Amino acid sequence: MAPVALAWLHQQAAVHGVTVVPIPGTRRTTRLAENLAAVAVTLTADELLRLEPIAQQVSGDRYPDMQATASARET
């Protein structure tokens, strides 16, 4: 699944006309190899269309807003 997600993200550069540089994090060499496999994945226009509804479901921040936690420590 990771190679497809990274390939989709990389191909968004052409779709939106912006530079996209995915920087996946990993702790294991097996996951690194899996992430590098994304370079060999080229999604067809039909596959990109099929993935779009899934991408539209993703929203919000990756991490919760920690501002309140940080300001609570300062008092």
C-alpha positions as CSV (number, residue, x, y, z in Angstrom):
1,M,0.0,0.0,0.0
2,A,2.8,2.4,0.8
3,P,4.3,2.4,-2.7
4,V,0.9,3.2,-4.2
5,A,0.4,6.0,-1.8
6,L,3.8,7.5,-2.4
7,A,3.4,7.1,-6.2
8,W,0.0,8.8,-6.0
9,L,1.5,11.7,-4.0
10,H,4.5,12.0,-6.4
11,Q,2.1,12.1,-9.5
12,Q,0.2,14.9,-7.9
13,A,3.0,17.2,-9.0
14,A,2.0,16.8,-12.6
15,V,-1.7,17.0,-11.8
16,H,-1.4,20.2,-9.9
17,G,1.7,21.7,-11.4
18,V,3.7,21.9,-8.2
19,T,6.8,20.3,-6.9
20,V,6.1,17.4,-4.6
21,V,8.8,15.6,-2.6
22,P,7.5,12.9,-0.4
23,I,9.6,12.2,2.7
24,P,8.4,9.1,4.3
25,G,9.7,8.2,7.7
26,T,10.7,4.6,8.6
27,R,12.6,2.7,11.2
28,R,13.1,-0.5,9.3
29,T,15.1,-1.3,6.2
30,T,12.3,-3.5,4.9
31,R,10.0,-0.4,5.0
32,L,12.7,1.6,3.3
33,A,12.8,-0.9,0.5
34,E,9.0,-0.8,0.3
35,N,9.0,3.0,0.1
36,L,11.7,3.0,-2.6
37,A,9.6,0.6,-4.7
38,A,7.3,3.6,-5.3
39,V,9.7,4.9,-7.8
40,A,8.8,2.0,-10.1
41,V,5.0,2.5,-9.8
42,T,3.3,4.6,-12.4
43,L,-0.4,5.0,-11.9
44,T,-2.7,5.2,-15.0
45,A,-5.2,8.0,-15.4
46,D,-7.9,5.5,-14.5
47,E,-6.2,4.4,-11.4
48,L,-5.7,8.1,-10.3
49,L,-9.4,8.7,-10.9
50,R,-10.3,5.6,-8.8
51,L,-8.0,6.8,-5.9
52,E,-9.3,10.4,-5.9
53,P,-12.4,9.7,-3.8
54,I,-10.2,8.0,-1.2
55,A,-7.9,11.0,-1.2
56,Q,-10.8,13.4,-0.7
57,Q,-11.6,11.6,2.6
58,V,-8.3,12.7,4.1
59,S,-8.5,16.0,5.9
60,G,-7.1,17.8,9.0
61,D,-3.7,17.9,10.6
62,R,-1.5,14.9,11.1
63,Y,-0.9,15.8,14.7
64,P,-3.3,17.5,17.2
65,D,-2.8,21.1,18.0
66,M,-0.3,21.2,20.9
67,Q,-0.6,24.9,21.5
68,A,-2.7,24.6,24.6
69,T,-0.4,22.0,26.0
70,A,2.6,24.3,25.5
71,S,1.0,27.3,27.0
72,A,-0.2,25.3,30.0
73,R,3.4,24.5,30.8
74,E,4.5,28.1,30.8
75,T,2.2,29.1,33.7
